[in-house]
């Protein structure tokens, strides 16, 4: 049986599997899958494993074919995902040769403080003394007064102070004890914000020959990675002879 005959069978349908039916590549091919298989591989012979002894396709054989196609798509799902990402990528294929990049980074840092720290003092410092001291007084305070009998004259007072005090220390020792404490209550917040801005410039330079060579390689690459042809070939290889 030729593949084209199988595809013309009204009982044949495109497999539907939740594992891959929502994939972009599957949505791309599902509507035209049968037409593509007929056009590209319609003359291939279906494997005898699916046919009965008379070379006819029965219900069991149709079910086996559906399962083989389903398994082929599941087994190659990762490959189709990768090919689809390449197939749909947007880039300049001839930029990379002798290309250059310039990257500039600008950092903007701000430091913000909020809240207030409070210092609390407690306790006192004390000073104690050891040893003895002696005060010695000397001199005197003398007051002289002169009195006049005349009504117009005034009394005159004169005071002479020769007093002095001398303090003598014997084995004196001063001891200072620190009992004062300072506690700080930290209620402030320090926030540092850093904003980075990057600017990139790209450029490249190549000759005409190099440009043509790379353009031709890109065309060949696209031909080898034809997504639709890759999927249909995997299906055909699962159910047909090469």
C-alpha positions as CSV (number, residue, x, y, z in Angstrom):
1,X,0.0,0.0,0.0
2,X,1.3,3.4,-0.9
3,X,1.2,6.2,1.7
4,X,-1.0,8.2,-0.6
5,X,-3.7,5.5,-0.4
6,X,-3.5,5.5,3.4
7,X,-3.9,9.3,3.5
8,X,-7.0,9.1,1.2
9,X,-8.6,6.7,3.6
10,X,-11.5,8.5,5.4
11,X,-10.6,6.7,8.7
12,X,-7.2,8.4,8.8
13,X,-6.8,11.6,10.8
14,X,-4.0,13.7,12.3
15,X,-3.2,12.4,15.8
16,X,-4.2,14.6,18.7
17,X,-2.2,14.5,21.9
18,X,-2.3,16.9,24.8
19,X,1.5,16.5,25.2
20,X,2.2,18.4,22.0
21,X,-1.1,19.7,20.5
22,X,-0.6,23.2,21.9
23,X,3.0,23.5,20.7
24,X,3.7,26.3,18.2
25,X,5.2,23.9,15.7
26,X,2.2,21.5,15.9
27,X,-0.2,24.4,15.3
28,X,1.9,25.3,12.3
29,X,1.7,21.9,10.6
30,X,-1.5,20.3,11.8
31,X,-3.8,21.9,9.1
32,X,-1.6,21.0,6.2
33,X,0.0,17.8,7.4
34,X,-1.8,15.4,5.2
35,X,-1.3,17.5,2.1
36,X,2.5,17.8,2.8
37,X,2.7,14.0,3.3
38,X,1.0,13.3,0.0
39,X,3.1,15.8,-1.9
40,X,6.5,14.9,-0.5
41,X,6.2,11.2,0.3
42,X,3.0,9.9,-1.3
43,X,4.8,7.2,-3.3
44,X,6.4,5.6,-0.2
45,X,5.2,2.1,0.7
46,X,3.5,1.6,4.1
47,X,5.2,-1.0,6.3
48,X,3.8,-4.5,5.9
49,X,3.5,-4.8,9.7
50,X,0.3,-2.7,9.5
51,X,-1.3,-4.8,6.8
52,X,-3.0,-8.2,6.8
53,X,-1.8,-11.2,4.8
54,X,-3.8,-9.9,1.8
55,X,-2.0,-6.6,1.9
56,X,-5.1,-4.7,3.1
57,X,-5.3,-2.2,5.9
58,X,-7.7,-3.2,8.7
59,X,-9.0,-1.4,11.8
60,X,-6.2,-2.7,14.0
61,X,-3.6,-1.6,11.4
62,X,-5.0,1.9,11.3
63,X,-4.9,2.2,15.1
64,X,-1.2,1.0,15.1
65,X,-0.3,3.6,12.5
66,X,-2.0,6.3,14.5
67,X,0.0,5.2,17.6
68,X,3.3,5.1,15.7
69,X,2.8,8.7,14.4
70,X,1.8,9.8,17.9
71,X,4.9,8.3,19.5
72,X,7.2,9.7,16.7
73,X,5.9,13.2,17.4
74,X,6.3,12.8,21.2
75,X,9.8,11.3,20.9
76,X,11.0,14.2,18.8
77,X,9.1,17.0,20.6
78,X,12.2,18.6,22.1
79,X,13.9,18.6,18.6
80,X,10.9,20.4,17.1
81,X,10.8,22.9,19.9
82,X,14.5,23.7,19.2
83,X,14.1,23.9,15.5
84,X,11.0,26.1,15.8
85,X,13.0,28.6,18.0
86,X,15.7,28.7,15.3
87,X,13.2,28.9,12.5
88,X,11.4,31.9,14.0
89,X,14.4,33.8,15.4
90,X,15.0,37.3,14.2
91,X,18.6,38.3,13.8
92,X,21.1,39.5,11.3
93,X,23.1,36.4,10.1
94,X,26.0,38.4,8.7
95,X,26.6,40.7,11.7
96,X,28.7,38.3,13.9
97,X,31.7,38.2,11.6
98,X,34.3,40.7,13.0
99,X,31.6,42.4,15.1
100,X,32.4,44.5,18.1
101,X,30.5,45.6,21.2
102,X,30.9,48.6,23.4
103,X,29.3,48.5,26.9
104,X,29.0,51.4,29.2
105,X,27.8,51.1,32.8
106,X,26.5,54.0,34.8
107,X,25.8,53.5,38.5
108,X,23.6,55.9,40.5
109,X,23.8,55.3,44.3
110,X,21.7,57.1,46.9
111,X,22.1,56.8,50.7
112,X,19.0,57.6,52.8
113,X,18.7,57.8,56.6
114,X,15.5,57.7,58.6
115,X,14.7,57.6,62.3
116,X,16.8,58.8,65.3
117,X,19.3,57.2,67.7
118,X,18.9,58.0,71.4
119,X,21.7,57.9,74.1
120,X,20.6,57.3,77.7
121,X,23.0,57.9,80.6
122,X,22.7,56.1,84.0
123,X,24.9,55.9,87.1
124,X,27.5,58.5,88.4
125,X,31.2,58.7,88.7
126,X,32.5,59.0,92.3
127,X,35.8,60.2,93.8
128,X,37.2,59.0,97.2
129,X,40.2,60.3,99.1
130,X,42.7,58.4,101.3
131,X,45.3,59.8,103.6
132,X,45.0,62.9,105.8
133,X,45.3,66.7,105.5
134,X,46.1,69.5,108.0
135,X,45.2,73.1,107.7
136,X,47.6,75.7,109.5
137,X,46.3,79.2,110.0
138,X,48.6,82.3,110.4
139,X,48.3,86.1,110.5
140,X,45.5,88.2,111.9
141,X,42.7,90.6,111.1
142,X,43.3,94.0,112.7
143,X,40.9,97.0,112.6
144,X,42.0,100.5,113.5
145,X,39.4,103.4,114.0
146,X,40.1,107.1,114.4
147,X,37.4,109.3,116.0
148,X,37.1,113.0,115.5
149,X,35.2,115.5,117.7
150,X,34.3,117.9,115.0
151,X,30.8,117.7,113.7
152,X,32.0,118.0,110.2
153,X,34.6,115.3,110.4
154,X,33.9,111.6,110.0
155,X,35.2,108.5,111.6
156,X,38.0,106.7,109.7
157,X,38.2,102.9,109.8
158,X,41.3,100.9,108.7
159,X,41.4,97.1,108.4
160,X,44.5,95.1,108.0
161,X,44.1,91.3,107.1
162,X,47.3,89.2,107.2
163,X,45.5,85.8,107.6
164,X,46.7,82.7,105.6
165,X,45.8,79.1,105.6
166,X,48.3,76.4,104.7
167,X,47.0,72.9,103.9
168,X,49.4,69.9,104.3
169,X,48.5,66.5,102.8
170,X,49.9,63.3,104.3
171,X,49.9,60.1,102.0
172,X,46.8,61.4,100.1
173,X,45.4,59.2,97.4
174,X,42.5,60.1,95.2
175,X,40.4,57.2,93.7
176,X,38.0,57.8,90.8
177,X,35.3,55.1,90.3
178,X,33.3,55.1,87.0
179,X,29.7,54.2,87.5
180,X,28.3,56.1,84.6
181,X,26.9,54.1,81.7
182,X,25.6,55.2,78.3
183,X,23.1,53.1,76.3
184,X,22.2,53.8,72.7
185,X,18.8,52.9,71.3
186,X,19.2,52.5,67.5
187,X,16.0,53.5,65.7
188,X,17.5,54.8,62.5
189,X,17.4,53.0,59.1
190,X,20.1,53.4,56.5
191,X,18.9,52.5,52.9
192,X,21.3,52.3,50.0
193,X,19.7,52.3,46.5
194,X,21.8,51.5,43.4
195,X,20.5,52.0,39.9
196,X,22.6,50.6,37.0
197,X,22.1,51.7,33.5
198,X,24.0,49.9,30.7
199,X,24.4,51.2,27.2
200,X,25.6,48.8,24.5
201,X,26.7,49.7,21.0
202,X,27.3,47.1,18.2
203,X,29.1,47.4,15.0
204,X,31.0,45.3,12.5
205,X,33.0,45.3,9.3
206,X,33.5,42.8,6.6
207,X,34.3,42.6,2.9
208,X,31.9,41.8,0.1
209,X,33.2,38.3,-0.4
210,X,32.7,37.4,3.3
211,X,29.2,38.9,3.2
212,X,28.2,36.7,0.3
213,X,29.8,33.6,1.8
214,X,27.9,34.0,5.1
215,X,24.6,34.8,3.3
216,X,25.0,31.6,1.3
217,X,25.7,29.6,4.5
218,X,22.6,31.0,6.1
219,X,20.5,29.9,3.1
220,X,21.9,26.4,3.3
221,X,21.3,26.3,7.1
222,X,17.7,27.3,6.6
223,X,17.3,24.5,4.0
224,X,18.7,21.8,6.4
225,X,16.5,23.0,9.3
226,X,13.2,23.1,7.5
227,X,10.9,22.4,10.4
228,X,7.9,21.1,8.3
229,X,10.0,18.7,6.3
230,X,11.7,17.4,9.5
231,X,8.4,16.6,11.1
232,X,6.9,14.9,8.1
233,X,10.1,12.9,7.5
234,X,10.0,11.6,11.1
235,X,6.4,10.5,10.6
236,X,7.1,8.8,7.3
237,X,10.1,7.0,8.7
238,X,7.9,5.6,11.5
239,X,5.3,4.0,9.2
240,X,6.9,3.6,5.7
241,X,9.9,2.0,4.1
242,X,12.7,4.2,3.2
